[in-house]
Amino acid sequence: MSRIFKNNPDPGRLEEFFTSDKKCLEFLAEAKWKNGFLCRKCGNANYCAGKTPHSRRCTKCKTEESAAAGTIFHNCKFPIHKAFYIAYHVCKGKEDISTYEFARRLSLRQMTCWNFKTRIQQALQKMESLSEYEKSSIQKIFQ
Ligand SMILES: [Zn+2]
């Protein structure tokens, strides 16, 4: 785990991630479409902006894809910047923060934190079964 996040991220940059959903989505969108957009449904490479921030909509079949789709942050039921905070601390692994502590710091329910923490831990354990995109998104986050 520590190998994945070996580089120490810039604290200012982290602060941005931990306070802004927009920054998180921007980051995910950049990582996801760094080689250009490709519609997952029809393979078209042209897109326009989607309804949600940093999502993209295929100009051909109109399928919209969010920046978080295909990542551990997909279908997250709470603000994504809080999910980033948990993901960072779980992956960085320097201090073991309990789900009660996450809940207190982020004003979330303990069960919510437990569910998400478990999801990340399982994802890390099953790195080889993840898609290339998921792997690279986990590896690149916060570096
Ligand atoms: Zn399409």
Backbone and ligand atoms as CSV (ligand in chain L), in Angstrom:
chain,resi,resn,atom,element,x,y,z
A,1,MET,N,N,0.805,-1.211,0.000
A,1,MET,CA,C,0.000,0.000,0.000
A,1,MET,C,C,0.838,1.260,0.000
A,2,SER,N,N,1.850,1.275,0.832
A,2,SER,CA,C,2.688,2.476,0.894
A,2,SER,C,C,3.461,2.655,-0.408
A,3,ARG,N,N,3.682,1.547,-1.113
A,3,ARG,CA,C,4.395,1.591,-2.378
A,3,ARG,C,C,3.584,2.378,-3.426
A,4,ILE,N,N,2.283,2.215,-3.364
A,4,ILE,CA,C,1.424,2.893,-4.329
A,4,ILE,C,C,1.489,4.408,-4.147
A,5,PHE,N,N,1.496,4.812,-2.902
A,5,PHE,CA,C,1.495,6.243,-2.625
A,5,PHE,C,C,2.838,6.683,-2.065
A,6,LYS,N,N,3.895,6.325,-2.747
A,6,LYS,CA,C,5.224,6.596,-2.199
A,6,LYS,C,C,5.592,8.082,-2.221
A,7,ASN,N,N,5.050,8.796,-3.177
A,7,ASN,CA,C,5.382,10.219,-3.241
A,7,ASN,C,C,4.520,11.010,-2.270
A,8,ASN,N,N,5.130,11.934,-1.611
A,8,ASN,CA,C,4.363,12.779,-0.720
A,8,ASN,C,C,3.716,13.905,-1.512
A,9,PRO,N,N,2.404,13.975,-1.473
A,9,PRO,CA,C,1.742,15.011,-2.248
A,9,PRO,C,C,1.906,16.389,-1.630
A,10,ASP,N,N,1.760,17.360,-2.470
A,10,ASP,CA,C,1.813,18.745,-2.036
A,10,ASP,C,C,0.610,19.029,-1.123
A,11,PRO,N,N,0.855,19.466,0.117
A,11,PRO,CA,C,-0.248,19.665,1.064
A,11,PRO,C,C,-1.310,20.652,0.553
A,12,GLY,N,N,-0.874,21.666,-0.173
A,12,GLY,CA,C,-1.817,22.638,-0.714
A,12,GLY,C,C,-2.770,21.998,-1.702
A,13,ARG,N,N,-2.217,21.104,-2.505
A,13,ARG,CA,C,-3.017,20.409,-3.501
A,13,ARG,C,C,-4.012,19.467,-2.816
A,14,LEU,N,N,-3.536,18.805,-1.771
A,14,LEU,CA,C,-4.408,17.910,-1.020
A,14,LEU,C,C,-5.568,18.674,-0.400
A,15,GLU,N,N,-5.238,19.835,0.156
A,15,GLU,CA,C,-6.250,20.664,0.794
A,15,GLU,C,C,-7.359,20.992,-0.208
A,16,GLU,N,N,-6.963,21.253,-1.445
A,16,GLU,CA,C,-7.946,21.540,-2.492
A,16,GLU,C,C,-8.851,20.342,-2.735
A,17,PHE,N,N,-8.232,19.173,-2.812
A,17,PHE,CA,C,-9.010,17.956,-3.039
A,17,PHE,C,C,-9.999,17.711,-1.903
A,18,PHE,N,N,-9.542,17.964,-0.680
A,18,PHE,CA,C,-10.356,17.620,0.480
A,18,PHE,C,C,-11.454,18.625,0.769
A,19,THR,N,N,-11.500,19.701,-0.002
A,19,THR,CA,C,-12.551,20.690,0.243
A,19,THR,C,C,-13.435,20.932,-0.975
A,20,SER,N,N,-13.032,20.427,-2.129
A,20,SER,CA,C,-13.770,20.762,-3.334
A,20,SER,C,C,-14.124,19.546,-4.194
A,21,ASP,N,N,-15.402,19.297,-4.346
A,21,ASP,CA,C,-15.851,18.219,-5.231
A,21,ASP,C,C,-15.384,18.469,-6.663
A,22,LYS,N,N,-15.397,19.738,-7.035
A,22,LYS,CA,C,-15.054,20.112,-8.403
A,22,LYS,C,C,-13.611,19.712,-8.714
A,23,LYS,N,N,-12.712,19.962,-7.746
A,23,LYS,CA,C,-11.300,19.596,-7.923
A,23,LYS,C,C,-11.132,18.095,-8.092
A,24,CYS,N,N,-11.878,17.346,-7.301
A,24,CYS,CA,C,-11.794,15.884,-7.367
A,24,CYS,C,C,-12.252,15.390,-8.734
A,25,LEU,N,N,-13.360,15.933,-9.186
A,25,LEU,CA,C,-13.905,15.509,-10.477
A,25,LEU,C,C,-12.987,15.936,-11.622
A,26,GLU,N,N,-12.425,17.110,-11.476
A,26,GLU,CA,C,-11.493,17.612,-12.488
A,26,GLU,C,C,-10.298,16.658,-12.590
A,27,PHE,N,N,-9.822,16.253,-11.418
A,27,PHE,CA,C,-8.692,15.325,-11.359
A,27,PHE,C,C,-9.036,13.989,-12.018
A,28,LEU,N,N,-10.206,13.449,-11.672
A,28,LEU,CA,C,-10.625,12.164,-12.234
A,28,LEU,C,C,-10.812,12.258,-13.745
A,29,ALA,N,N,-11.384,13.373,-14.196
A,29,ALA,CA,C,-11.612,13.572,-15.631
A,29,ALA,C,C,-10.279,13.637,-16.374
A,30,GLU,N,N,-9.318,14.329,-15.790
A,30,GLU,CA,C,-7.997,14.441,-16.421
A,30,GLU,C,C,-7.324,13.077,-16.542
A,31,ALA,N,N,-7.402,12.308,-15.448
A,31,ALA,CA,C,-6.765,10.991,-15.450
A,31,ALA,C,C,-7.460,10.057,-16.438
A,32,LYS,N,N,-8.767,10.136,-16.455
A,32,LYS,CA,C,-9.561,9.227,-17.264
A,32,LYS,C,C,-9.430,9.474,-18.764
A,33,TRP,N,N,-9.458,10.755,-19.144
A,33,TRP,CA,C,-9.465,11.083,-20.572
A,33,TRP,C,C,-8.153,11.715,-21.019
A,34,LYS,N,N,-7.068,11.344,-20.360
A,34,LYS,CA,C,-5.785,11.978,-20.710
A,34,LYS,C,C,-5.373,11.655,-22.150
A,35,ASN,N,N,-5.826,10.518,-22.657
A,35,ASN,CA,C,-5.518,10.172,-24.052
A,35,ASN,C,C,-6.667,10.512,-24.993
A,36,GLY,N,N,-7.589,11.318,-24.500
A,36,GLY,CA,C,-8.728,11.694,-25.324
A,36,GLY,C,C,-9.980,10.938,-24.941
A,37,PHE,N,N,-11.096,11.504,-25.332
A,37,PHE,CA,C,-12.388,10.898,-25.023
A,37,PHE,C,C,-12.689,9.769,-26.001
A,38,LEU,N,N,-13.280,8.694,-25.464
A,38,LEU,CA,C,-13.763,7.619,-26.329
A,38,LEU,C,C,-15.065,7.106,-25.720
A,39,CYS,N,N,-16.139,7.250,-26.441
A,39,CYS,CA,C,-17.434,6.819,-25.920
A,39,CYS,C,C,-17.397,5.317,-25.642
A,40,ARG,N,N,-17.825,4.935,-24.431
A,40,ARG,CA,C,-17.768,3.521,-24.047
A,40,ARG,C,C,-18.848,2.701,-24.747
A,41,LYS,N,N,-19.828,3.397,-25.272
A,41,LYS,CA,C,-20.935,2.689,-25.911
A,41,LYS,C,C,-20.712,2.529,-27.418
A,42,CYS,N,N,-20.355,3.627,-28.080
A,42,CYS,CA,C,-20.271,3.543,-29.545
A,42,CYS,C,C,-18.873,3.827,-30.097
A,43,GLY,N,N,-17.922,4.219,-29.229
A,43,GLY,CA,C,-16.551,4.408,-29.694
A,43,GLY,C,C,-16.272,5.740,-30.365
A,44,ASN,N,N,-17.260,6.606,-30.376
A,44,ASN,CA,C,-17.096,7.944,-30.948
A,44,ASN,C,C,-16.106,8.760,-30.102
A,45,ALA,N,N,-15.306,9.601,-30.756
A,45,ALA,CA,C,-14.304,10.372,-30.008
A,45,ALA,C,C,-14.722,11.820,-29.780
A,46,ASN,N,N,-15.869,12.211,-30.286
A,46,ASN,CA,C,-16.320,13.595,-30.099
A,46,ASN,C,C,-17.290,13.688,-28.934
A,47,TYR,N,N,-17.151,14.756,-28.171
A,47,TYR,CA,C,-18.006,14.904,-27.004
A,47,TYR,C,C,-18.341,16.371,-26.773
A,48,CYS,N,N,-19.362,16.573,-25.976
A,48,CYS,CA,C,-19.627,17.918,-25.470
A,48,CYS,C,C,-19.792,17.782,-23.962
A,49,ALA,N,N,-19.915,18.902,-23.269
A,49,ALA,CA,C,-20.023,18.847,-21.816
A,49,ALA,C,C,-21.325,18.184,-21.390
A,50,GLY,N,N,-21.258,17.386,-20.340
A,50,GLY,CA,C,-22.456,16.738,-19.812
A,50,GLY,C,C,-23.145,17.609,-18.777
A,51,LYS,N,N,-24.154,17.041,-18.130
A,51,LYS,CA,C,-24.946,17.825,-17.167
A,51,LYS,C,C,-24.194,18.082,-15.867
A,52,THR,N,N,-23.464,17.083,-15.400
A,52,THR,CA,C,-22.761,17.248,-14.134
A,52,THR,C,C,-21.340,17.765,-14.394
A,53,PRO,N,N,-20.720,18.416,-13.390
A,53,PRO,CA,C,-19.375,18.978,-13.605
A,53,PRO,C,C,-18.370,17.922,-14.085
A,54,HIS,N,N,-17.653,18.255,-15.141
A,54,HIS,CA,C,-16.587,17.426,-15.705
A,54,HIS,C,C,-17.063,16.093,-16.280
A,55,SER,N,N,-18.354,15.958,-16.504
A,55,SER,CA,C,-18.824,14.772,-17.222
A,55,SER,C,C,-18.773,15.089,-18.711
A,56,ARG,N,N,-18.813,14.044,-19.542
A,56,ARG,CA,C,-18.764,14.255,-20.984
A,56,ARG,C,C,-19.885,13.482,-21.664
A,57,ARG,N,N,-20.422,14.085,-22.691
A,57,ARG,CA,C,-21.527,13.465,-23.403
A,57,ARG,C,C,-21.115,13.218,-24.853
A,58,CYS,N,N,-21.322,11.986,-25.291
A,58,CYS,CA,C,-21.003,11.608,-26.668
A,58,CYS,C,C,-21.905,12.385,-27.631
A,59,THR,N,N,-21.307,12.966,-28.681
A,59,THR,CA,C,-22.120,13.756,-29.618
A,59,THR,C,C,-22.935,12.859,-30.550
A,60,LYS,N,N,-22.590,11.591,-30.606
A,60,LYS,CA,C,-23.263,10.687,-31.531
A,60,LYS,C,C,-24.451,9.990,-30.871
A,61,CYS,N,N,-24.176,9.223,-29.797
A,61,CYS,CA,C,-25.256,8.448,-29.179
A,61,CYS,C,C,-25.800,9.118,-27.919
A,62,LYS,N,N,-25.247,10.258,-27.574
A,62,LYS,CA,C,-25.721,11.067,-26.430
A,62,LYS,C,C,-25.530,10.401,-25.068
A,63,THR,N,N,-24.735,9.361,-25.007
A,63,THR,CA,C,-24.460,8.734,-23.718
A,63,THR,C,C,-23.553,9.643,-22.902
A,64,GLU,N,N,-23.941,9.836,-21.660
A,64,GLU,CA,C,-23.146,10.707,-20.800
A,64,GLU,C,C,-22.338,9.855,-19.833
A,65,GLU,N,N,-21.102,10.225,-19.660
A,65,GLU,CA,C,-20.253,9.505,-18.724
A,65,GLU,C,C,-19.687,10.478,-17.700
A,66,SER,N,N,-19.874,10.139,-16.423
A,66,SER,CA,C,-19.346,11.021,-15.383
A,66,SER,C,C,-17.862,10.751,-15.191
A,67,ALA,N,N,-17.185,11.733,-14.604
A,67,ALA,CA,C,-15.746,11.593,-14.367
A,67,ALA,C,C,-15.457,10.443,-13.404
A,68,ALA,N,N,-16.407,10.155,-12.510
A,68,ALA,CA,C,-16.189,9.131,-11.491
A,68,ALA,C,C,-16.560,7.724,-11.961
A,69,ALA,N,N,-17.252,7.603,-13.074
A,69,ALA,CA,C,-17.662,6.284,-13.574
A,69,ALA,C,C,-16.440,5.407,-13.811
A,70,GLY,N,N,-16.500,4.173,-13.349
A,70,GLY,CA,C,-15.376,3.260,-13.534
A,70,GLY,C,C,-14.293,3.414,-12.482
A,71,THR,N,N,-14.542,4.214,-11.473
A,71,THR,CA,C,-13.566,4.364,-10.391
A,71,THR,C,C,-14.208,3.964,-9.055
A,72,ILE,N,N,-13.401,3.878,-8.018
A,72,ILE,CA,C,-13.947,3.541,-6.697
A,72,ILE,C,C,-14.864,4.650,-6.177
A,73,PHE,N,N,-14.853,5.800,-6.844
A,73,PHE,CA,C,-15.695,6.907,-6.396
A,73,PHE,C,C,-17.061,6.908,-7.069
A,74,HIS,N,N,-17.276,5.907,-7.928
A,74,HIS,CA,C,-18.554,5.838,-8.624
A,74,HIS,C,C,-19.672,5.468,-7.653
A,75,ASN,N,N,-20.834,6.088,-7.840
A,75,ASN,CA,C,-22.003,5.832,-6.993
A,75,ASN,C,C,-21.753,6.134,-5.522
A,76,CYS,N,N,-20.856,7.010,-5.266
A,76,CYS,CA,C,-20.582,7.418,-3.902
A,76,CYS,C,C,-21.764,8.241,-3.407
A,77,LYS,N,N,-22.279,7.869,-2.229
A,77,LYS,CA,C,-23.505,8.509,-1.752
A,77,LYS,C,C,-23.247,9.779,-0.935
A,78,PHE,N,N,-22.011,10.158,-0.803
A,78,PHE,CA,C,-21.691,11.372,-0.048
A,78,PHE,C,C,-20.691,12.190,-0.872
A,79,PRO,N,N,-20.447,13.453,-0.483
A,79,PRO,CA,C,-19.580,14.301,-1.315
A,79,PRO,C,C,-18.233,13.655,-1.631
A,80,ILE,N,N,-17.849,13.758,-2.883
A,80,ILE,CA,C,-16.665,13.048,-3.353
A,80,ILE,C,C,-15.389,13.550,-2.676
A,81,HIS,N,N,-15.364,14.809,-2.248
A,81,HIS,CA,C,-14.139,15.289,-1.589
A,81,HIS,C,C,-13.936,14.572,-0.239
A,82,LYS,N,N,-15.029,14.152,0.372
A,82,LYS,CA,C,-14.909,13.375,1.618
A,82,LYS,C,C,-14.409,11.960,1.308
A,83,ALA,N,N,-14.861,11.440,0.174
A,83,ALA,CA,C,-14.396,10.114,-0.260
A,83,ALA,C,C,-12.898,10.153,-0.571
A,84,PHE,N,N,-12.445,11.254,-1.171
A,84,PHE,CA,C,-11.026,11.415,-1.454
A,84,PHE,C,C,-10.219,11.425,-0.156
A,85,TYR,N,N,-10.775,12.091,0.834
A,85,TYR,CA,C,-10.106,12.183,2.133
A,85,TYR,C,C,-9.910,10.791,2.740
A,86,ILE,N,N,-10.965,9.985,2.698
A,86,ILE,CA,C,-10.876,8.626,3.238
A,86,ILE,C,C,-9.900,7.791,2.398
A,87,ALA,N,N,-10.052,7.878,1.078
A,87,ALA,CA,C,-9.190,7.092,0.182
A,87,ALA,C,C,-7.721,7.428,0.421
A,88,TYR,N,N,-7.438,8.702,0.544
A,88,TYR,CA,C,-6.056,9.111,0.762
A,88,TYR,C,C,-5.499,8.513,2.048
A,89,HIS,N,N,-6.248,8.649,3.137
A,89,HIS,CA,C,-5.738,8.174,4.426
A,89,HIS,C,C,-5.658,6.647,4.506
A,90,VAL,N,N,-6.580,5.976,3.858
A,90,VAL,CA,C,-6.525,4.508,3.850
A,90,VAL,C,C,-5.319,4.036,3.028
A,91,CYS,N,N,-5.116,4.645,1.877
A,91,CYS,CA,C,-4.044,4.205,0.979
A,91,CYS,C,C,-2.673,4.623,1.479
A,92,LYS,N,N,-2.610,5.788,2.050
A,92,LYS,CA,C,-1.347,6.300,2.559
A,92,LYS,C,C,-0.894,5.479,3.763
A,93,GLY,N,N,-1.854,5.075,4.567
A,93,GLY,CA,C,-1.623,4.106,5.618
A,93,GLY,C,C,-0.646,4.466,6.726
A,94,LYS,N,N,-0.324,5.753,6.903
A,94,LYS,CA,C,0.634,6.115,7.953
A,94,LYS,C,C,0.006,6.054,9.338
A,95,GLU,N,N,-1.199,6.575,9.455
A,95,GLU,CA,C,-1.901,6.433,10.719
A,95,GLU,C,C,-3.195,5.693,10.428
A,96,ASP,N,N,-3.545,4.798,11.321
A,96,ASP,CA,C,-4.756,4.032,11.116
A,96,ASP,C,C,-5.920,4.790,11.717
A,97,ILE,N,N,-6.685,5.420,10.858
A,97,ILE,CA,C,-7.824,6.204,11.331
A,97,ILE,C,C,-9.061,5.315,11.357
A,98,SER,N,N,-9.709,5.270,12.501
A,98,SER,CA,C,-10.894,4.420,12.621
A,98,SER,C,C,-12.054,5.042,11.857
A,99,THR,N,N,-13.030,4.217,11.545
A,99,THR,CA,C,-14.186,4.747,10.822
A,99,THR,C,C,-14.979,5.719,11.702
A,100,TYR,N,N,-14.856,5.558,13.017
A,100,TYR,CA,C,-15.507,6.505,13.926
A,100,TYR,C,C,-14.851,7.877,13.815
A,101,GLU,N,N,-13.521,7.852,13.686
A,101,GLU,CA,C,-12.774,9.093,13.565
A,101,GLU,C,C,-13.063,9.776,12.221
A,102,PHE,N,N,-13.121,8.990,11.157
A,102,PHE,CA,C,-13.491,9.555,9.843
A,102,PHE,C,C,-14.871,10.213,9.940
A,103,ALA,N,N,-15.787,9.493,10.575
A,103,ALA,CA,C,-17.157,9.994,10.699
A,103,ALA,C,C,-17.182,11.330,11.437
A,104,ARG,N,N,-16.370,11.420,12.488
A,104,ARG,CA,C,-16.316,12.646,13.273
A,104,ARG,C,C,-15.725,13.789,12.439
A,105,ARG,N,N,-14.605,13.523,11.776
A,105,ARG,CA,C,-13.932,14.568,11.009
A,105,ARG,C,C,-14.741,15.048,9.818
A,106,LEU,N,N,-15.488,14.130,9.212
A,106,LEU,CA,C,-16.170,14.468,7.953
A,106,LEU,C,C,-17.671,14.687,8.115
A,107,SER,N,N,-18.153,14.599,9.340
A,107,SER,CA,C,-19.590,14.717,9.593
A,107,SER,C,C,-20.394,13.729,8.737
A,108,LEU,N,N,-19.952,12.495,8.772
A,108,LEU,CA,C,-20.671,11.433,8.069
A,108,LEU,C,C,-21.083,10.384,9.088
A,109,ARG,N,N,-21.980,9.480,8.679
A,109,ARG,CA,C,-22.322,8.381,9.573
A,109,ARG,C,C,-21.165,7.378,9.586
A,110,GLN,N,N,-20.956,6.747,10.721
A,110,GLN,CA,C,-19.846,5.798,10.846
A,110,GLN,C,C,-19.990,4.663,9.840
A,111,MET,N,N,-21.220,4.221,9.647
A,111,MET,CA,C,-21.484,3.121,8.708
A,111,MET,C,C,-21.101,3.512,7.278
A,112,THR,N,N,-21.359,4.744,6.937
A,112,THR,CA,C,-21.004,5.250,5.606
A,112,THR,C,C,-19.493,5.175,5.415
A,113,CYS,N,N,-18.766,5.617,6.429
A,113,CYS,CA,C,-17.300,5.589,6.373
A,113,CYS,C,C,-16.785,4.153,6.331
A,114,TRP,N,N,-17.415,3.298,7.108
A,114,TRP,CA,C,-17.001,1.900,7.155
A,114,TRP,C,C,-17.180,1.256,5.775
A,115,ASN,N,N,-18.329,1.511,5.171
A,115,ASN,CA,C,-18.603,0.946,3.846
A,115,ASN,C,C,-17.569,1.394,2.821
A,116,PHE,N,N,-17.265,2.677,2.845
A,116,PHE,CA,C,-16.339,3.187,1.836
A,116,PHE,C,C,-14.906,2.732,2.108
A,117,LYS,N,N,-14.541,2.719,3.374
A,117,LYS,CA,C,-13.200,2.257,3.733
A,117,LYS,C,C,-13.002,0.801,3.299
A,118,THR,N,N,-14.022,-0.011,3.550
A,118,THR,CA,C,-13.967,-1.419,3.157
A,118,THR,C,C,-13.837,-1.564,1.643
A,119,ARG,N,N,-14.568,-0.713,0.928
A,119,ARG,CA,C,-14.533,-0.734,-0.534
A,119,ARG,C,C,-13.112,-0.442,-1.056
A,120,ILE,N,N,-12.462,0.516,-0.436
A,120,ILE,CA,C,-11.101,0.854,-0.858
A,120,ILE,C,C,-10.135,-0.279,-0.523
A,121,GLN,N,N,-10.276,-0.806,0.698
A,121,GLN,CA,C,-9.369,-1.888,1.110
A,121,GLN,C,C,-9.521,-3.100,0.206
A,122,GLN,N,N,-10.757,-3.398,-0.170
A,122,GLN,CA,C,-10.982,-4.534,-1.073
A,122,GLN,C,C,-10.393,-4.243,-2.447
A,123,ALA,N,N,-10.546,-2.998,-2.886
A,123,ALA,CA,C,-10.001,-2.615,-4.193
A,123,ALA,C,C,-8.481,-2.764,-4.201
A,124,LEU,N,N,-7.853,-2.372,-3.099
A,124,LEU,CA,C,-6.395,-2.468,-3.014
A,124,LEU,C,C,-5.941,-3.926,-2.995
A,125,GLN,N,N,-6.744,-4.762,-2.323
A,125,GLN,CA,C,-6.399,-6.185,-2.259
A,125,GLN,C,C,-6.561,-6.867,-3.604
A,126,LYS,N,N,-7.464,-6.339,-4.392
A,126,LYS,CA,C,-7.748,-6.982,-5.676
A,126,LYS,C,C,-7.214,-6.161,-6.842
A,127,MET,N,N,-6.082,-5.564,-6.654
A,127,MET,CA,C,-5.537,-4.696,-7.695
A,127,MET,C,C,-5.481,-5.383,-9.059
A,128,GLU,N,N,-5.141,-6.656,-9.055
A,128,GLU,CA,C,-4.960,-7.334,-10.345
A,128,GLU,C,C,-6.272,-7.560,-11.086
A,129,SER,N,N,-7.372,-7.516,-10.333
A,129,SER,CA,C,-8.657,-7.730,-11.000
A,129,SER,C,C,-9.310,-6.418,-11.438
A,130,LEU,N,N,-8.646,-5.315,-11.154
A,130,LEU,CA,C,-9.205,-4.029,-11.550
A,130,LEU,C,C,-8.909,-3.739,-13.020
A,131,SER,N,N,-9.702,-2.878,-13.591
A,131,SER,CA,C,-9.444,-2.452,-14.961
A,131,SER,C,C,-8.195,-1.573,-14.962
A,132,GLU,N,N,-7.595,-1.413,-16.130
A,132,GLU,CA,C,-6.402,-0.576,-16.242
A,132,GLU,C,C,-6.686,0.835,-15.747
A,133,TYR,N,N,-7.868,1.308,-16.076
A,133,TYR,CA,C,-8.199,2.670,-15.677
A,133,TYR,C,C,-8.290,2.796,-14.154
A,134,GLU,N,N,-8.932,1.826,-13.527
A,134,GLU,CA,C,-9.053,1.874,-12.069
A,134,GLU,C,C,-7.681,1.814,-11.416
A,135,LYS,N,N,-6.843,0.934,-11.931
A,135,LYS,CA,C,-5.490,0.811,-11.392
A,135,LYS,C,C,-4.753,2.135,-11.492
A,136,SER,N,N,-4.773,2.703,-12.682
A,136,SER,CA,C,-4.013,3.939,-12.862
A,136,SER,C,C,-4.631,5.065,-12.051
A,137,SER,N,N,-5.956,5.038,-11.878
A,137,SER,CA,C,-6.553,6.124,-11.096
A,137,SER,C,C,-6.151,6.005,-9.632
A,138,ILE,N,N,-6.085,4.785,-9.142
A,138,ILE,CA,C,-5.679,4.598,-7.751
A,138,ILE,C,C,-4.204,4.968,-7.581
A,139,GLN,N,N,-3.391,4.543,-8.544
A,139,GLN,CA,C,-1.962,4.803,-8.428
A,139,GLN,C,C,-1.620,6.279,-8.550
A,140,LYS,N,N,-2.372,6.975,-9.378
A,140,LYS,CA,C,-2.003,8.363,-9.641
A,140,LYS,C,C,-2.569,9.356,-8.657
A,141,ILE,N,N,-3.600,8.935,-7.980
A,141,ILE,CA,C,-4.228,9.865,-7.051
A,141,ILE,C,C,-3.229,10.351,-6.009
A,142,PHE,N,N,-3.216,11.608,-5.815
A,142,PHE,CA,C,-2.410,12.263,-4.773
A,142,PHE,C,C,-0.913,12.197,-4.984
A,143,GLN,N,N,-0.463,11.815,-6.140
A,143,GLN,CA,C,0.991,11.788,-6.338
A,143,GLN,C,C,1.461,13.115,-6.893
L,1,ZN,ZN,ZN,-21.470,7.268,-28.124
